[in-house]
Amino acid sequence: MTRARAALGTLGLVVTSVALSLLVPEILLRLVGYQPARVPSMARMANARWTELLDCYPTNPRGYFDIDLRKPENHDRYFGLAPRRFDRVAARAPWAVASRYNSLKFRERPLRPKAPGVRRVMVLGDSFTEGQGVKEKDTLVRRLEGRLRETEPESWEVLNCGRRGTDFPALHDAFEAVLPFDPDILVYAFVLNDADQSPAFHARQSYLDDWIIDHGAMVEAVEPPGLGFFEPRLLAFVGDRITSYRVGRETTRWYLEMYGEPNREGWERTQGFIRDMNQRMRERGSRFVLMSWPLLVGVDGSYPFVPIHETMRRFCVKEGIEYLDLLDAFRGLKSESLWVHPVDRHPNDVANGLAMEALLPVVRRRAER
């Protein structure tokens, strides 16, 4: 009997200790008002011809976005882009950046034959090059053109040939489209998800984040639903951290394996596309540069994608391709300071400026050869 009472007493102490260890953090989380980090989702509105587009954001944390769709003048100006959903988007994601496109779906003026005496630089890439979430004047391309023209106003032209959502083989198709416009220097702005992928490898991304758009933090609502009074904060906190860790780990692995054995055929095809671009530029007596954007994750600490950058560097050395790694320009900076928005990790105006400063001497040097 005495042993039984002692065992029960011990069990009671254990249960009480466990309860307190769970209750205390629960109380603390409630006191600080913890809710899972969720915001209304981003949105995109474009006209039917895709000549004008708005990237729309739920908040304006840096004060950078100067289009507020709730203002009457902006309602009148942009309502025609998407009449059926404009008001819903304006209520959920009212802060916007506008983009205009030419007939090739590039964020650029119409492409025309090159004028005599002009050195033409064309920057080929995806949404990083296009400048998603960045005003056109602040993009890498416009800033580069401005700097080159400071000393030689009539001698330089820099054209934005970035098209969002474009990977290989579509990037090679875009190269074919710009080649007739006679670039003197073609800069291919490589992003880590550009590689061609086998169908099986690509299917793995369906349940992953992409380290560019934070889909997990967004909800399709004007006011993100919060936890009810009786819903445990501690359980939500732990679950959120576990999910973030798991998705982050698997996403990082997916990127790394894109340039290894799991996607061997896709990576080999990608190398073939880049070789062809370089060779054909050489045959024309023109220059080719491969500029590598980092993903803006961990550049201030343990950046997880160094092996991909090294793979690209070795490939370029082997093929005699000039290689510019923008990771060097961002090392040590807070990743968040380079994002368009907390849920959109595209390079912002600051990052575009840093990229331009890194690319400028490369372009000048290539033009002199």
N, C-alpha and C positions, 0 to 999 in steps of 0.2 A: 504493500500500500504506500509506504514511504517512497519507494522507488518510482511508483506511478505518479505520485504527486510531484516529485522532483522533475520527472520527465515532462509532465504537463506544464510545470512552471517554466522549464527551459523553452518548451514550445511556445508558450505565451510570450516570453521575452523575444524570441526570434520573430514571431508574427508582429509584435509591436514595433520592433526595430525596422522590419521591412516596410511596415505601414508608414512609419515616420519618414523613412528614407524616400518613399514615394510622395508622401504628403507635402513635405517641405519644398521640394522643387516645384510641385504643382502649385502651391501657394505663391511661390516667388514668380512663376510664369504668369499667374493671374495678376499679381500686383504690378508687373511691368507691362501688362496688356498684351501679352504675346498672342499673335495670330500668324498662321503660315503666310509667308511672303507671297502675295498674289496681287496682280494689278490687272486692270482691263487690258485686253489684247490689243496689239498693234493692228493697223488696217492699211489697205492699199486701195486707192480709187484711180481708175484710168479711163480715158475715153475709148470708144470702140476702135479707133484707128491706132491706139497706143502712141499718140504723138504727145500726150500730156498725162502726167501721173502725179499723185500725191502719196507720199509715205506719211502715215498718220500715227501719232504717239499719244499715250494716255496722260503723260505728264511732261513737264518742261523743266527738269531739274537744274540744267545749266543756264536756262534763259536763252538758249540758242535759237529755238524755233520761233520764228516771228509771224507765222500764219496761224491765226486762231479762227477755226472754222465756225465758232459761235458768233463771231462778229458779222453784222448784216452785210458789210461790203464783201467779205470773203464768202459768205453764203451765196450772194449774187454772182460772184466771180467763178466759183467752182461747183455750183450745184449741178450744172449740166454734165459733169464727169460721171456721176452715178446717181441719177435722180431718185431711184427706188430705195437707196440705202444711205443717202447723204446724211439725213438727220440722225439716223442711228449711229453712224460712224462719228459724227460731230459730237454727239453726247458722250460717247465712250472714249474716243481718241481724238480730241480737238486740235492738237498741235501738229503742224504739218510742214513738210519740205516739198517744194515743187520741182519737177523735172520735165524737160521737153526733149523729144527724140526726133531724129531724122528718119528717112524712109528705111534705113537699115536697122532701125531699133537701137541706134547708138545715141547716147546723151550728148549730141554734138550738132553743130550746124550742118547743112547738107554738104556731102562730100563732092568736091569738084576737082577737075584737073589741076595739077600743081602749077603755080605761077612761076615764070622764069626767075632764077636767082634765089628761090625760097628753099630752105632746108626743112623737110617735112618729117616730123616725129609722130609715129602712131603708137598709142599704148593700147595693147590688146589684153582683155581679161574679162572678169565677171563683175559682180556687184561691188567688190572692193575697188575696182578701177572706175566703174560707173560713178561711184560715190553715193551709195544708198544712205539716205538720212543726212547728207551733207549738201549745203547750198552749192550751186555750180561754181561760183567764184572761189570757193574754198577747196575745191577738189585738187588732187595732185596734178591733173592735166592742166587746168587753168592756171594754177600757180607756177608750174614749170614754164608754160608759155610766157607768162608775164615776166619771169626772171630772165629768160633767154632774150626777150625783146627789150630789156632795159638798155642793153649796150648795142644791139643790132635790131632795131624796130621792124625793119622790112625783110629780115633774113630768115625768120623762124616761124614755123607753124606747128602746133602740137594738137593732135586730134584724139579725142576720147573714143576708143573703140571697145569700151567695156559694155557688156550686156549681162544683166543679172540672171542668175540661174544657169549660166553657161559653163559646162565642163567638156572634157574631151568625150566624144569626137566633135561635138558642136563647136568647140573652140577652134578646131582646125578648119571647119566650115567658115567661121568668121574670118580666119586668116585668108582663106581663098577670096572672100568678099572684099577685103581691104587691099589685097595685093595690087589690083589694077590701078589703085590711086597712088602708086609709086612712092612708098615711104623710103626716105633716106636712112632712117633708123627705125626699126620696129622693136619696141619693148614689150615682151610678153610678161605680164604681171601675174605670176604663178601664185595660186592659193592652194592650201594643202588638200582641199577636196576636189581638185581639178582632174585627178587621174581618171582615165577610163576604168570602168568596173565591170566585172562579170555580173550577170543577173543575180546569181546566188550571193555574191558579196554585197551587191547593192541592197538586196532585200534585208540585210542585217541592220541597215540604218533606220528602218521603219519604227523600231522601238527605242531609238537612241535620240539624245540631244545632238546638236551639231557644233557646239561651242561658239556659234555665231548668233543664232536667235534662241533666246531662253524660253522655249515653248512651255516648259513646266511651270513657269511663274505667271503665266497669263491665263485669264478666263474670259469667256465671252459674256461679259456683263458690265454694266456701267459701274455698279458697286460690287466688288468681289465679295462673295458670301463669307462671313466670318464664322468662328466656332460658337455654337450655342452655349448657354450657361452650364448645362449638364455634360458637355463634351470635354473630356480630359485634355488639358493642354500638354501635359507631359507626354502622353501617347502620340499626339500630333507632332510634337517637337522631335521625338525620337524617330518616328516614321518618316518625317521629312528629311532628316539627316541621313537615314539609311538609304532612302530612295536617291537622294542627291549623290551620295558616294557611289552607289551601284551604277547609276546611269553615267556618272562622270568617268568611272573606271572603264566601263564597257565602251564608251564613246572614244576615249583616248586610245584604247586598244584597237578599235576599228580604224582610226586614222593611221596608226602605226603599221597595221597589217595591210593597208592599201598599197604600201610600197614594198611588200615582201611576198612570201610564198602564197599566202591565202588569196592574193590577187595578182599572182605572177603574170598571167596572160594580159590582164588589164594594164599593168605597169609596163610591160614590154610594148604594148600598142602605144601607150603614152610616149615612151621614148622615141618610137618611130615617128609619131606626129611632130615632136619637137625637133628631131633630126631633119625632117623634111622642111620645116619652117626655116631653120638655120641655113640649110643647103641652098634653098631657093633664094633667100636674101643674098647669100654670097654670090650666086650666079648672076644676080642683077647688079653686083657691085655695091650693094647696100649693107648695112650693119644690123646685127641681131643681138639683143640683150635679154637675158632671162633675169627678171627681178622677182625675188621671193618674199611675199608677205608672210609674216607669222600670224598664227591665230593669237588673238589678244587675251591669252589665258596664261597667267603665271610668268609674264615677261619680267615681273619685278622680283621673281624668286626662282623656283624650280620649274623652269619651262619644260613641259613634257615632250615636246616634239622636235628636239634637237636632232634625233636620228634621221628624220625626214629631210631636214635642211642639209645635213651632211650627205645624204644619199643624192640630193639634187646637186650639191657642190661637186661630188665625185663624178657624176654623170657629165656635168658641164665641162669640167677639166678634161675628161676623156674625149669629149666631142669638140673641144676648142671653142666653147661658147662662153662669152663674157657673163659672169654671174655676180649679181648684187643681192646680198642677203640683208633685208631690212630689219631682221631681228637685232642686228648690231645697233640700229638707230633707236630701238625701243628698250634695250636692256636697262633694268634698274628703275624704270618708270612704273607707277601704279597702273595696272591693267585697266582699272575702272576709269582712269583719267583719259583713256584713249578711245572709249566707247561712245558711239552715237547716243545711246540710251541704256539704262540699266538692263533692259531686256533685249537690246539690239547691240551686239558686240562688233558691228562693222566699225572700221576706223573712222573716227570723227574728224573734225576740221584740224584739230591739233595733230593727230596722227598723219593726216594727209600732208600737213606742212613739214613734218619731220621726214616723211618719205620723199617729198620733193627735194629737200636739202641733200638727201643721200643720193638721189638719182641725177641731180643737176651736173655734178662734175663728170659723171660717167657719160652723159649725153654729150657734153662739150668735148670730152676726150675722144669719143668715137667719131664725132664730126670732123675732127682734125686729121684722122687717119686716111 
